[in-house]
Structure formats: C-alpha cells, structure tokens
Amino acid sequence: MSPLPVQSTRLQQALESGGRTALSGWRGNWRHRSLALLALLLGLFAGNNVTSFVLYQLGPRPLVVLLLVLLVELLARLRSHWVRGEPSLGWVLCDNLRLGVVYAVVLEGFKLGS
C-alpha cells in the first residue's frame, strides 16, 4: 500500500523550506560534506581553547564574551549581506566554524554555571 500524497499547505511548504535550509550545508560531494564537518569540529575545538586562553590572559569574562559575540554577529551580518541564494563552500565552512565556536562558548557557560 503506497502512502497518500502530502497536500501542499503553508505548513508543509514551510517544513520543506526549513529542511532544505537546515541541510543545505550537508549537500554535495564527499569533499564538501567532510570539509563542512571538519569546520564544525574545528570551530568547537577553537572555541574551547580560545575562550580558555583569552579568559586566562585578559581576565574579565564579560569583555571577552562581548568581543566574541560581536565577532560572531559581524560574520553573520556579512554573510547575509554578501550571499544571496546558495552559499559557496567557503561560506558554508565559515558558518560551520561560527556554529562550532558558539556551541563551545555556550557549553563553557554551562560548565561554569554548574
């Protein structure tokens, strides 16, 4: 028995669009996918190590976090300003690095809070 076709409602269109957007960085050949995954992991590694090092060197935690948030927001604004449509591999790598750094900082915040 075959499944019934899905009606084209606004919710279904939004789900399909969101799925395409969320998985856009993982499409392509193995080189693109592996580089995207490496960028995500390198962002996590860099976020863990850079925040620890900078916190040790500079000291005031709010200043370091503010500078990191400003850098991440600057990258996000530049990407949304320069890239229309399908992003190139360089922008996918930049996005994944940014996501890894943000995840590392949030994870560090949870470690400090517990």
C-alpha positions as CSV (number, residue, x, y, z in Angstrom):
1,M,0.0,0.0,0.0
2,S,1.5,3.3,-1.1
3,P,1.3,6.4,1.2
4,L,-1.1,9.2,0.3
5,P,0.4,12.3,-1.3
6,V,1.0,15.2,1.0
7,Q,-1.2,18.2,0.4
8,S,0.7,21.5,-0.4
9,T,-0.3,23.6,2.6
10,R,1.6,26.5,4.0
11,L,2.8,24.4,6.9
12,Q,4.1,21.7,4.5
13,Q,5.8,24.3,2.4
14,A,7.4,25.9,5.5
15,L,8.6,22.5,6.7
16,E,10.1,21.7,3.3
17,S,11.8,25.1,3.1
18,G,13.2,24.8,6.6
19,G,14.5,21.3,5.8
20,R,16.2,22.5,2.7
21,T,17.8,25.4,4.6
22,A,18.9,23.3,7.5
23,L,20.5,20.7,5.3
24,S,22.0,23.0,2.7
25,G,25.5,22.8,4.2
26,W,25.5,19.0,4.0
27,R,24.6,18.6,0.3
28,G,27.2,18.0,-2.3
29,N,30.0,15.5,-2.8
30,W,32.0,13.9,0.0
31,R,34.7,16.6,-0.1
32,H,32.1,19.3,0.7
33,R,30.5,17.3,3.4
34,S,33.7,16.3,5.1
35,L,35.1,19.8,5.0
36,A,31.8,21.1,6.5
37,L,32.1,18.6,9.3
38,L,35.7,19.4,9.9
39,A,34.9,23.1,10.0
40,L,32.2,22.4,12.6
41,L,34.6,20.3,14.8
42,L,37.5,22.9,14.4
43,G,35.1,25.6,15.4
44,L,34.3,23.6,18.6
45,F,37.9,23.0,19.3
46,A,38.9,26.6,18.7
47,G,36.0,27.8,20.8
48,N,37.0,25.7,23.7
49,N,40.7,26.6,23.5
50,V,40.5,30.2,22.5
51,T,38.0,31.1,25.2
52,S,40.1,29.4,27.9
53,F,43.3,31.1,26.7
54,V,41.7,34.5,26.3
55,L,40.0,34.3,29.7
56,Y,43.3,33.3,31.3
57,Q,45.2,36.2,29.5
58,L,42.6,39.0,29.8
59,G,40.7,38.1,32.9
60,P,37.4,40.0,32.7
61,R,34.9,37.4,31.4
62,P,32.2,39.8,30.2
63,L,34.6,41.7,27.9
64,V,35.8,38.5,26.3
65,V,32.3,37.2,25.7
66,L,31.2,40.6,24.4
67,L,34.1,40.6,21.9
68,L,33.3,37.1,20.8
69,V,29.6,37.8,20.3
70,L,30.4,40.9,18.3
71,L,32.8,38.9,16.1
72,V,30.1,36.2,15.5
73,E,27.4,38.8,14.8
74,L,29.7,40.6,12.3
75,L,30.3,37.3,10.4
76,A,26.6,36.6,10.4
77,R,25.8,40.1,9.1
78,L,28.5,39.9,6.4
79,R,27.2,36.6,5.2
80,S,23.6,37.8,5.0
81,H,24.7,40.9,3.2
82,W,27.0,39.3,0.6
83,V,25.4,35.9,0.0
84,R,22.1,35.6,-1.9
85,G,20.8,32.1,-2.6
86,E,23.1,29.1,-2.4
87,P,26.3,29.8,-0.4
88,S,29.6,28.7,-1.7
89,L,31.8,26.2,0.1
90,G,33.8,29.0,1.8
91,W,30.7,30.5,3.4
92,V,29.5,27.0,4.5
93,L,32.9,26.5,6.2
94,C,32.7,30.0,7.8
95,D,29.1,29.2,9.0
96,N,30.2,25.9,10.5
97,L,33.2,27.4,12.2
98,R,30.9,30.1,13.6
99,L,28.4,27.5,14.8
100,G,31.2,25.4,16.5
101,V,32.5,28.4,18.3
102,V,29.1,29.5,19.5
103,Y,28.4,25.9,20.7
104,A,31.7,25.8,22.6
105,V,31.0,29.1,24.3
106,V,27.5,28.0,25.4
107,L,28.9,24.7,26.6
108,E,31.6,26.6,28.5
109,G,28.9,28.7,30.1
110,F,27.0,25.6,31.2
111,K,30.2,24.1,32.7
112,L,31.0,27.3,34.6
113,G,27.4,27.5,35.9
114,S,27.2,24.0,37.3
